[in-house]
Every structure is written in C-alpha cells, then in structure tokens.
Amino acid sequence: MTTYLEERIEWYDHNYRMGTPLITDEQFDKLEANLFRVNPEANYFSKKTILPLPSLPKDSIDDFLDGLLSDTRLIIEPKIDGCAIAIQYIDGDLVKAIARKGGDVTNKIKDIPDVPSKINIKGLIQIRGELYAPAEYDRPSFSQRQAGGYLRAADSKSDHLSFCSFQIINGRLNQHDSLQYLKKLGFTIPEYKSLNFTSQVEMYRKQWTDKKLFNNYPTDGIVVKLNSRKLQLIREKSYETYPHWQMAIKY
C-alpha cells in the first residue's frame, strides 16, 4: 500500500524532473532514506529502478539536434553492445540490480569484478550501465551474447565480463560530472568526448565509422547526450518520454 511519505517523495521527484524542484537535493535524499528505513520494499524503489532502462531512440540526429543552440555542449560515448543493467545502492550497499525486462540479477552483478559491493555514499543512488565482454571489442554481437548467457545461466563464470557505468539515474549532476563522480566511487566509466558545438557530432560519427574512435569497446554505434542536466530535464518534459536527451547513432 502506498504511504503518505511515498506519495510525497513521488510528488517531489515528479516536480524535480519537470524542472520545478520544491525542496533541496539534501532534503530529498533524506526523505528517500527515511522511506527505505520504514519500507525498503516500497513500490517507489522498484519503479525507480525499472523504468529508466528503455532502449535508446535511434531517430535522425538532425531531429535530435533540432532546436538546440549551435554551442550546446554535448557528450559522445561508445554505444557498447551488451546487456543494460540498473544497480541500486542504499547507504553505500549494493541492494538490487535488474536487467532491462525487470529481472532481478543482483547476485549475478555482485560477482562482476569491477562492480563495487560497497561505495562511499549515503542515501540512495541508482546507476545505469552495460554488462559486456571487453575481449570481444571487434565482435559486438558476441559481447551481447556472452553477457546475456552469463545472466541466464546458473553456474556461468564472470571473470571475462565487465560493467561500464555511464549514468546516475536519480542524479542531479551534468553528464560530464556524473561520469567523473562514478569514477571517483570506483566504477569503470567509458571513454568519452566533450563537444562544444553541435556541428562536431558528424566529425566524431565519421571517426567511429572509420574505426578511429572507441576501438577498445564492442560497439554498434555512438551515443550523443546533452551535457546539461537542466536541458535533459527540459527534453524529458517536452517529449514526455525518458531517453530523448540522448540519441544512438549507427552507420
């Protein structure tokens, strides 16, 4: 049953994502921590972990850039071919990990060498990343197959897999600062490029297609992201769908 505290948190979270925060980040984090102490199985936590794992949109990059100023700052990351995973920590402890369809893979993810079981943080943090096989950098489909096989099999080994972390789902930082914060917490983050002008996107797309960029990853494209968290929230509100502040580009 939804509690009054849970309803308050959902209301504050909704307003924050609409670009109209009603309380400070510190106050919000305290409310989340209080709810977890009272009811760690609250629907709020499961919904917050499962919802932000859709596939990235693959529309025209022109449509994505439409309406942006030419000097809008962007981030370009490799689109790693593996299995999308969301990981949730409470007061520094890894408490839950799910795959894209909502399956609980907590015990599997805890065995991945570069996923810390404990991080130096209070409150709730949710991290999105990709489970993949680094050795398959020239065979993306094999990377996805190995990651999926590991998650499905009861007795499979994890020493050939890695977890690349690239988003704080419930974060307030811009994309660059989020990546650096994840690195500070002990996560593996992707190589990325910071762009000062939208016109640079095509240059990096060509570098990737010419195999001159992100060669150490099993990629099937690149991902273009708005760096500004404020602009990300505006896009979420305008398009009424979560991922439209980022776009996957393939050949």
LOVEX-374858 format. One record per residue (C-alpha): x negated, y, z. Coordinates in steps of 0.001 Angstrom, whole numbers, padded with zeros to 6 digits, always signed. Each point is the difference from the previous one (the first is absolute). Example, Ala and Ser with C-alpha at 12.3 -4.5 7.8 and 13.67 -1.06 7.14 Angstrom:
<pts>
-012300-004500+007800-001370+003440-000660
</pts>
This chain:
<pts>
+000000+000000+000000-001313+003467-000897-000838+002051+003079+000255+003753+000451-003801+000247+000102-000272-001928-003263+002582+002282-001638-001931+003080+001143-003261-001340-001412+001617-000871-003325+001495+003506-000171-003360+001652+000721-001741-002263-002498+002596+000805-002683-000416+003740+000517-003776-000302-000118+000161-001836-003329+002381+002662-001336-002627+002645+000787+001850+001468+003020-001740-001404+003125+001863+000677+003243-002700-001053+002483-003793-000226+000059-001921-003101-001098-001074-000612+003599+003601+000121+001244+001116-002368-002771-002785-002497+000765+001001-000027+003683+003618-000744-000908-001082-002917-002234-002203-001365+002790+002875+000283+002487+002352-001868-002333-002548-002775-000460-000336-000390+003784+003780-000161+000405+000774-002135-003058-002949-001247-002114+002473-001907-002217+001971+003131-000924+001245+000151-003580-001876+003268-000416-003376-001732+000059+000935-002756-002449+001600+002487-002397-002961+002330+000143-002353-002820-000901+002004-001640-002772+001336+002965-001956-003241+001626-001198-001214-002937-002120+001656+000465-003383-001884-000462-003230-001617+003176-001265+001901+001791-002776-001616-000301-003426+001683+002839-001887-001764+002441-002290-002765+001939+001731+001405+003092-001740+003258-000484+001907-001927-000416+003244-002020+003190-000523+002996+001985-001212+000622+003016+002205-003401-000125+001709-002341+002969-000159-003136-000632-002054-002183+000288+003110+002034-002480+002076-002443-002250+001814+000290-003688-000782-001654-003215+001119-000757-002879-002376-000458-003492+001415-000374-003455-001561+003225-001953-000400-001284-003181+001597+001697-003204-001125+000883-002060+003052+002848-000154+002504+001461+003108+001655-000070-000153+003793+001279+002315+002735-001639-000267+003422+001374+001454+003216-002027+000849+003112+001389+001024+003370-002407+001660+002444-002877-001410-002016+001182-003622-000166+000919-001706-003275+003592-001108+000627+001473-000630-003433-000874-000437-003676+002447-000545-002835-000210-000722-003711+002013+001868-002637+003131-002149+000281+000042+000353+003773-001621-003304+000922-001891+000013+003297-003713-000646-000706-001382+001260+003307-002047-003082+000867-001395-000182-003532-001100+003635-000014-001616-000288+003430-002438-002499-001547-001183+002376-002756-003583+001022+000898+000351+003734-000646+003363+000476+001743-000710+001228+003542+002063-001709+002683-000256+003128+002143-000511+003663-000876-000595+003074+002132+003387+001666-000193+003066+000594+002165+003588-000330-001142+001153-001506-003265-001867-000009-003290+001025-001835-003181-002497-000667-002745+000525-001076-003567-002643-001771-002027-000769-002821-002388-001211-003511+000792-002278-001079-002841-003022-002084-001059-003048+002290-000519-001928-002658-001915+002663+000038-002725-000790+003593-001029+000092-000980-003684+003098-002235+000282+002820+001977+001687+002636-002694-000434-002235-002496+001835-000324+002446+002882+003761+000221+000355+000345-003762-000285-002557-000653+002740+001531+002562+002360+003490-001395-000559-001201-003568+000429-001629+000851+003310+003180+001602+001337+002141-002990-001020-002244-002908+001026-000072-001144+003609-003656-001056+000098-001710+002308-002530-003264+001836+000757-000358+003784+000116-003759+000600-000300+000238+000790-003738+002651+002704+000456-000088+003644+000995+002544+002615+001026-000285+003449-001566+001891+002639+001968+001257+003064-001866+002989+001539+001779+001263+000893+003472+003722-000592-000506+001139+002118+002946-002863+002484-000330-000087+003788+000013-003382+000480-001693-000736+000663-003654-001243-002936-002079-003726+000825+000220+000112+000475+003777+002121-003136+000405-002629-002086-001795-002799+001452+002089+001966-000613+003190+000626-003623-000990-003722-000398-000630-000742+001439+003446+002390-002539+001546-002001-002825-001584+001983-000805-003148-001370-000545-003477+001202+002782-002287-000163+000183-003799-002414+002019-002042+001891+003094-001126-000338+003232-001944+001238+003441+001055+001361+002134-002840+000337+003775+000106+001975+000236-003247+002772-002149-001459-001747+000087-003381-002719-002271+001425+002354-002994+000225-000476-001007-003625-003788+000134+000369+000044-002472+002883+002570-002212-001722-002353-000273-002969-002951-000749+002279+001992-002864+001486+001089-001383-003383-003639+000203-001146-000962-002024+003103-002069+002851+001423+002090+000512+003130+001020-002278+002885-001938-002946-001440-000403-001633+003417+003718-000689+000337+002429-002361-001752+002163+002776-001446+002927+000104-002367+000163+003803-000088-000651+003141+001993+002235+001813+002468+000465+003769-000081+001139+001536+003304+000882+003456+001189-002526+000911+002669+002198+002435+001936+002304-001630+002556+002349+002977-000349+000340-000603-003746+000454-003719+000612+002964+000758+002258+001481+002389-002553-000208-002735-002658+001610-002528+002324+002883+002391+000588+000360+001072-003623-000056-003467-001554+001815-001733+002869-002371-002928-000195-003152-000732+001953-002855-000472-002475+000325+002949-002385-002935+001901+001385-002201-002691-001537-000066-001612-003410-001639-003123-001431-001657+000415-003397-001009-002964-002129-001483-000197-003477
</pts>
